[in-house]
Amino acid sequence: MTSSLFEKPEQPKETAPDVRMHESWKAVLKDEFNKEYFKELARFVREEYAVRTVYPPAKYIFRALDFCPFDDVKVIILGQDPYHGRGQANGLCFAVDKGVSLPPSLQNIFKEIEDDTGKPPASRDGDLLHWAKQGVLLLNATLTVRAGAAGSHQHKGWEERTDAIVKALAERREHLVFLLWGRYAEEKGKWIDRARHLVLSAAHPSPYSAANGFFGCKHFSKTNEYLKMHGIKPIEW
């Protein structure tokens, strides 16, 4: 995606957020760009990046869509907010850049992978890009956040935007796996057709809730069993 989606007509290109999105998603979401909520969201995001410290870096706002083309999506993991600490958020939910200490939720995800599959994760790099390139859409409901202020960009239009993404996948694709961890993700995915897709719900992997149903959920093996059943290459977790 070019920077024009977040750019005022009179604004020089070099001062607009330089965001990127795969061409397939531009086509799928083209009608959303002209809706009033998105125009207001673009204005808000543009102003926030201009005057505040906002995460992730602007070029990574749509990173989940950039590395996981629409027709390649196999699995959708829904997060809530990007990390709001310095150097953490990288545009993929639950992920951090390579070399950054793993957040507790991601540590718990890796622990469940090993307990579930009987082998360690294919990579312990926190960036999770190897998942995205296999068709795992790592999508936060809110794609930006003000530094040090969790939830600061909620209810500004991102939820409508990401609802449109989930709806497009649920309605235009078949045999996808939706992993909904925590009440927020469950609510966001409650209308997905269970006859058309596999929807797996569990507690959030946060240390505050992982013991209440995330540990032992076996979502990673269940995902691969479902994919193989439908002739789709499984994920190397």
Secondary structure, 3 states (H helix, E strand, C coil): CCHHHHCCCCCCHHHCCCCCCCHHHHHHCHHHHHCHHHHHHHHHHHHHHHHCCEECCHHHCCHHHHCCCHHHCCEEEEECCCCCCCCCCCCCCCCCCCCCCCCHHHHHHHHHHHHHHCCCCCCCCCCCHHHHCCCEEEEECCCCEECCECCCCCCCCHHHHHHHHHHHHHHHCCCCEEEEECHHHHHHCCCCCCCCCEEEEECCCCCCCHHHCCCCCCHHHHHHHHHHHCCCCCCCC
